[in-house]
Amino acid sequence: MKYRSRTEIVEMILQATRSGATKTKIMYRAYLSYTQVKEYLSFLLENDLIKYEEGSQIYRITEKGLHFLQVYGEISDLVTPKPSSKKSF
């Protein structure tokens, strides 16, 4: 797997929590070790990007997290090279 930035990893975790996910599911969906997932979940909880539901042990994305995904997607679209429609001869 290629090197991923911290922002890309956060995006993968937030995507995993859109419909609710346990710590284990997040680990597998974001390709992280247990130590890494604990660190990232702590960071995301502190910044109100996700919330934890005690009884069900499920992590869910918050409105702030959804806004992050929207902005991240827009920025990614701006900086991702588009295939050129011009043909070179």
N, C-alpha and C positions, 0 to 999 in steps of 0.2 A: 504494500500500500504506500502511496506517495505521502510525502510530508503534508500534514494539514495544519493550518494556522489555528490558533486558539478560537478565533471567530468562527471558522468552519466547524469546529467541534461543538461549539455552543449552538450553532444552527442545527446540527444533527440531533443534539439532545432535545432542543425545543421541538423539532419535528416529531421526535419519538413521543413527546409528552402531549401532543395535540389531542389524542383520544384517551389519554391516561396511560401510564406505564409504571411498572414496578422498577426498582433499582436494577434488577437482573435484565429486564427487557431493554432498558436504556443502555446497559453495558453492551449487550449484543448488537443493538441497532446502531450504536455510535462507535463500535469497535474499540472499546476502552477496557482497561484493566479495572479491577475493583477499587484500587487506590485512586486511580484517575477519576473514576465516576464519583467517588465520595467527594473529592476535591471540587469538581465541577458543579455537583449538585449543591454543595455548600455555598459556592459563589453565586449560583443562580437564585437560590433561596434568599440570600442576603440582599440581592438586587431586585427582588420581587419579579423575576422573570418566570418563575414557576412557583407552585404551592404544593404542599404535602398534605395529603388527607390521612390523618392518624389511623382511623379504624380500618381502612382498606389498604393502607401502605402504598398508595398510588400517588404519583407525581403528575400534576397537570399544569399546562401552560396558563399564564395569566394574560390579561389584556395587554400589559406592558410587553410580555414575551411575544404576543402576536404582532404588536407594532414593530418590535425588533425584527421579526421575520420578514415583514412587509418591506421595511426600509433596507434590510440586508439584500433582499431579492432585487429591489430597484437599483441598488448600487452595483450588484453583481451584473445586472443587465447592461449597465453603463460601461463597465470596465472589461467585459468579456468580448474578445474580438469576434466580429461578425464575419461570416463568409462573404467574400466580395462577389457582387453580381456581374462585375466586368470580367469578360473572358480575355485572357492574354493569348496572343497568337505568336 
